[in-house]
Amino acid sequence: MRLPDSQQADISNHYSAEDNDDFIESESDRQMLLIKQQDEELDELSASVQRIGGVGLTIHEELLAQEKILDELGTEMDSTKNRLDFIQKKMAIVMKKAGAKGQIMIIIFLLMLFIILFILVFFT
């Protein structure tokens, strides 16, 4: 039993339209699911970027604190170097005034003082 061609074409078109509608609906659902998954992944990515930003700020603050410490250390080193230079100049003047005989006397005096202090520390 065959239907006339026009009815068969109408039924065929009807099934094709339903198939197309089903396909479009399933694709739409699939795309909505993909969009939802992408939104969730973007939310996770956003949270990760915020954490990384926080870590970056912490590192920046730490570097600023260390830079300040290094600047203070540099200032102290300059001050100590200046004092050491001053003392070395004074020692050179004293050594120059004392001469060779005076230098030997200073060495002997310092050696005797070292021996006395050594005895006092270890034998008392």
C-alpha positions as CSV (number, residue, x, y, z in Angstrom):
1,M,0.0,0.0,0.0
2,R,1.5,3.2,-1.1
3,L,0.4,6.7,-0.4
4,P,0.2,9.3,-3.0
5,D,3.4,11.1,-3.7
6,S,2.2,14.3,-2.2
7,Q,1.2,12.7,1.1
8,Q,4.4,10.7,1.2
9,A,6.4,13.9,0.7
10,D,4.4,15.7,3.5
11,I,5.1,12.8,5.9
12,S,8.7,12.8,4.9
13,N,8.9,16.6,5.4
14,H,7.2,16.3,8.7
15,Y,9.7,13.6,9.9
16,S,12.6,15.7,8.6
17,A,11.3,18.8,10.3
18,E,10.9,16.9,13.6
19,D,14.4,15.4,13.2
20,N,15.8,18.9,12.5
21,D,14.0,20.3,15.5
22,D,15.3,17.5,17.7
23,F,18.8,18.0,16.4
24,I,18.6,21.7,16.9
25,E,17.3,21.3,20.4
26,S,20.0,18.7,21.3
27,E,22.7,21.0,19.9
28,S,21.2,23.9,21.8
29,D,21.3,21.9,25.0
30,R,24.8,20.8,24.3
31,Q,25.9,24.4,23.7
32,M,24.2,25.6,26.9
33,L,26.1,22.8,28.8
34,L,29.4,23.9,27.2
35,I,28.7,27.5,28.1
36,K,27.9,26.5,31.7
37,Q,31.1,24.5,31.9
38,Q,33.1,27.4,30.4
39,D,31.6,29.8,33.0
40,E,32.6,27.5,35.8
41,E,36.1,27.2,34.4
42,L,36.3,31.0,34.0
43,D,35.2,31.4,37.7
44,E,37.9,29.0,38.8
45,L,40.4,30.9,36.6
46,S,39.3,34.2,38.1
47,A,39.8,32.8,41.6
48,S,43.3,31.6,40.6
49,V,44.2,34.9,39.1
50,Q,43.1,36.7,42.3
51,R,45.2,34.3,44.4
52,I,48.2,35.0,42.1
53,G,47.6,38.7,42.4
54,G,47.6,38.4,46.2
55,V,50.9,36.5,46.1
56,G,52.3,39.1,43.8
57,L,51.4,41.9,46.2
58,T,52.9,40.0,49.1
59,I,56.1,39.6,47.2
60,H,56.2,43.3,46.2
61,E,55.7,44.3,49.9
62,E,58.5,41.9,50.9
63,L,60.9,43.3,48.3
64,L,60.2,46.8,49.4
65,A,60.9,45.9,53.0
66,Q,64.2,44.2,52.0
67,E,65.1,47.2,49.8
68,K,64.7,49.4,52.9
69,I,66.8,47.0,55.0
70,L,69.6,47.0,52.3
71,D,69.5,50.8,52.1
72,E,70.0,51.0,55.9
73,L,72.8,48.5,55.8
74,G,74.5,50.4,53.0
75,T,74.3,53.6,55.1
76,E,75.7,51.8,58.1
77,M,78.5,50.4,56.0
78,D,79.4,53.8,54.7
79,S,79.4,55.2,58.2
80,T,81.6,52.4,59.5
81,K,84.0,52.7,56.5
82,N,84.4,56.5,57.2
83,R,85.1,55.8,60.9
84,L,87.6,53.1,60.0
85,D,89.3,55.4,57.5
86,F,89.6,58.0,60.2
87,I,91.1,55.6,62.7
88,Q,93.6,54.3,60.1
89,K,94.7,57.9,59.4
90,K,95.1,58.5,63.1
91,M,97.1,55.3,63.5
92,A,99.3,56.2,60.6
93,I,100.0,59.6,62.2
94,V,100.8,57.9,65.6
95,M,103.1,55.3,63.9
96,K,104.9,58.1,61.9
97,K,105.5,60.1,65.1
98,A,106.6,57.1,67.1
99,G,109.3,56.0,64.6
100,A,110.8,52.5,64.4
101,K,111.9,52.4,68.1
102,G,108.4,53.6,69.2
103,Q,106.7,51.0,67.1
104,I,108.7,48.2,68.7
105,M,107.9,49.6,72.2
106,I,104.2,49.6,71.3
107,I,104.3,46.0,70.0
108,I,106.1,44.9,73.2
109,F,103.6,46.7,75.4
110,L,100.6,45.2,73.6
111,L,102.2,41.7,73.7
112,M,102.8,42.0,77.5
113,L,99.2,43.3,78.0
114,F,97.9,40.3,76.0
115,I,99.9,37.9,78.2
116,I,98.6,39.4,81.4
117,L,95.0,39.3,80.2
118,F,95.5,35.7,79.0
119,I,96.8,34.7,82.5
120,L,94.0,36.5,84.2
121,V,91.3,34.9,82.1
122,F,92.5,31.3,82.1
123,F,94.1,31.0,85.5
124,T,91.7,32.8,87.8
